[in-house]
Amino acid sequence: MLLRRIGSLRPTPIDGDALVDRLRLTLLSAGYALLGAPALALGILTILCIPLGLVTVGFAVALAVVPATAALTAVHRRVSGALLGEQVTASYADTTGTNVVTRPMRWLRDKARWRDVGFVWFSATGGFVMSVLPVGLLTAPITHLGGAVLDGGFWWWMLVLLDGPLLLVWWLVTPALVRGRAVAERNILGHSRVERLERRVEEVAASRTETLDHSAAEVRRIERDLHDGAQARIAAVGMNVGLAEKLLESDPAAAAELLREARETTVSALEDLRSVVRGIHPPALADRGLAGGIEALALPIPLPVTVAVDLPRGIPEPVESAAYFAVAECLANTVKHSGATRAWVVGSYDDGVLHLEVGDDGRGGADAYVDKQGGGLAGIARRLAAFDGTMEVASPPGGPTIVTLEVPCRTRP
């Protein structure tokens, strides 16, 4: 309730809930103002780290100041994010493998760390003023009343003439000031629009590269399957038919045997071709849609699989295919590695997002990134990333294992 009311800057009737909300916001502003003191200290120490770094003392100071600044900004991210109803995240550069000398040098090139520096100075200056105003407006009448009781005279005039307007101003501006500070903190500590676009471009480029690599691997697999299977069998058919043609007059029995072998080989070649086609786009998926395809997947699994998939028709075929093979991989992993006694697949489509959950009651401990070569769960993640899809794995030791797949898509009419 409090967070919803912060968004409105219009005057509201004076009722108990509104009064409590503003008192809470004023208390929050007081906390913001108090945090301005450590922010100022950290801002000064951060600036001193640069010249002190020339005599190596700055490295030691930075090793204490930078993590402390990150801890302070983490508090503000959490509080301001809660006020705005969104997450304000930080993306610091990875410092794994650095030492006491190289880590500060990495920090110097990290834009997120410099945003922290900008924030502590904001918190100690403009942010402090924004936060101290509601506190001052609310406490001014208390100060005036104390002065009137102790000294009288001038203080009574202050109490009568100023405190009513001050309380009205406090009532009107407190939500706007608190929300304004939260928005400023989000803009300083969060990612800028340019950075978000740059990150999105990087993600799309990486996803495209992985998709192209996966597609190339699929093409090579199909070529290999055709070369080793159907092509070899069809070539054998041609040889047998040719030999039978030569033996047709001199040895009809041998020619008939060769033709029989050719017929059997043709059947095998057709089965190989069907197997290759099923690997490209399974018939169950083409005929019955994703829901029917998943049900068909569950039938041959050698353990009970509960399927509760409620999906509309019209999901784009590439998304259907990716989701189908993702579920197939998850179920295959369940059979191979989990030691489960049962499994389940749950699916739905809400607000333009395809949701799938594949779970089992096995031993757990699944790792989405064990297989770095593109197979297993890591391969699923890469397959879905091509459609801006995500995969989350919850698999604590002892189970259960739950793999959540989400792919944004629009259904066809």
Secondary structure as the mmCIF struct_conf table of DSSP 4:
data_model
#
loop_
_struct_conf.conf_type_id
_struct_conf.id
_struct_conf.beg_label_comp_id
_struct_conf.beg_label_asym_id
_struct_conf.beg_label_seq_id
_struct_conf.end_label_comp_id
_struct_conf.end_label_asym_id
_struct_conf.end_label_seq_id
HELX_RH_AL_P HELX_RH_AL_P1 LEU A 2 ILE A 6
TURN_TY1_P TURN_TY1_P1 GLY A 7 GLY A 7
BEND BEND1 ARG A 10 ARG A 10
HELX_RH_AL_P HELX_RH_AL_P2 GLY A 16 LEU A 52
HELX_RH_3T_P HELX_RH_3T_P1 GLY A 53 VAL A 55
TURN_TY1_P TURN_TY1_P2 THR A 56 THR A 56
HELX_RH_AL_P HELX_RH_AL_P3 VAL A 57 LEU A 84
TURN_TY1_P TURN_TY1_P3 GLY A 85 GLY A 85
BEND BEND2 GLU A 86 GLU A 86
HELX_LH_PP_P HELX_LH_PP_P1 TYR A 92 ASP A 94
TURN_TY1_P TURN_TY1_P4 THR A 96 GLY A 97
TURN_TY1_P TURN_TY1_P5 VAL A 100 VAL A 101
HELX_RH_AL_P HELX_RH_AL_P4 THR A 102 LEU A 108
TURN_TY1_P TURN_TY1_P6 ARG A 109 ARG A 109
HELX_RH_AL_P HELX_RH_AL_P5 LYS A 111 ALA A 124
TURN_TY1_P TURN_TY1_P7 THR A 125 THR A 125
HELX_RH_AL_P HELX_RH_AL_P6 GLY A 126 LEU A 150
TURN_TY1_P TURN_TY1_P8 ASP A 151 ASP A 151
TURN_TY1_P TURN_TY1_P9 GLY A 153 GLY A 153
HELX_RH_AL_P HELX_RH_AL_P7 PHE A 154 LEU A 161
TURN_TY1_P TURN_TY1_P10 LEU A 162 LEU A 162
HELX_RH_AL_P HELX_RH_AL_P8 ASP A 163 LEU A 189
BEND BEND3 GLY A 190 GLY A 190
HELX_RH_AL_P HELX_RH_AL_P9 ARG A 193 ASP A 225
HELX_RH_PI_P HELX_RH_PI_P1 LEU A 226 GLN A 231
HELX_RH_AL_P HELX_RH_AL_P10 ALA A 232 LEU A 247
TURN_TY1_P TURN_TY1_P11 LEU A 248 SER A 250
HELX_RH_AL_P HELX_RH_AL_P11 PRO A 252 ILE A 280
BEND BEND4 HIS A 281 HIS A 281
HELX_RH_AL_P HELX_RH_AL_P12 PRO A 283 ALA A 298
TURN_TY1_P TURN_TY1_P12 LEU A 299 PRO A 300
BEND BEND5 PRO A 302 LEU A 303
STRN STRN1 VAL A 305 VAL A 309
TURN_TY1_P TURN_TY1_P13 ARG A 313 GLY A 314
HELX_RH_AL_P HELX_RH_AL_P13 GLU A 317 ASN A 333
HELX_RH_PI_P HELX_RH_PI_P2 THR A 334 SER A 338
BEND BEND6 THR A 341 THR A 341
STRN STRN2 ALA A 343 ASP A 350
TURN_TY1_P TURN_TY1_P14 ASP A 351 GLY A 352
STRN STRN3 VAL A 353 ASP A 360
BEND BEND7 GLY A 362 GLY A 362
TURN_TY1_P TURN_TY1_P15 ALA A 368 TYR A 369
BEND BEND8 VAL A 370 VAL A 370
TURN_TY1_P TURN_TY1_P16 LYS A 372 GLN A 373
BEND BEND9 GLY A 374 GLY A 374
HELX_RH_AL_P HELX_RH_AL_P14 GLY A 376 ALA A 385
TURN_TY1_P TURN_TY1_P17 ALA A 386 ASP A 388
STRN STRN4 THR A 390 ALA A 394
TURN_TY1_P TURN_TY1_P18 PRO A 397 GLY A 398
STRN STRN5 THR A 401 PRO A 408
#
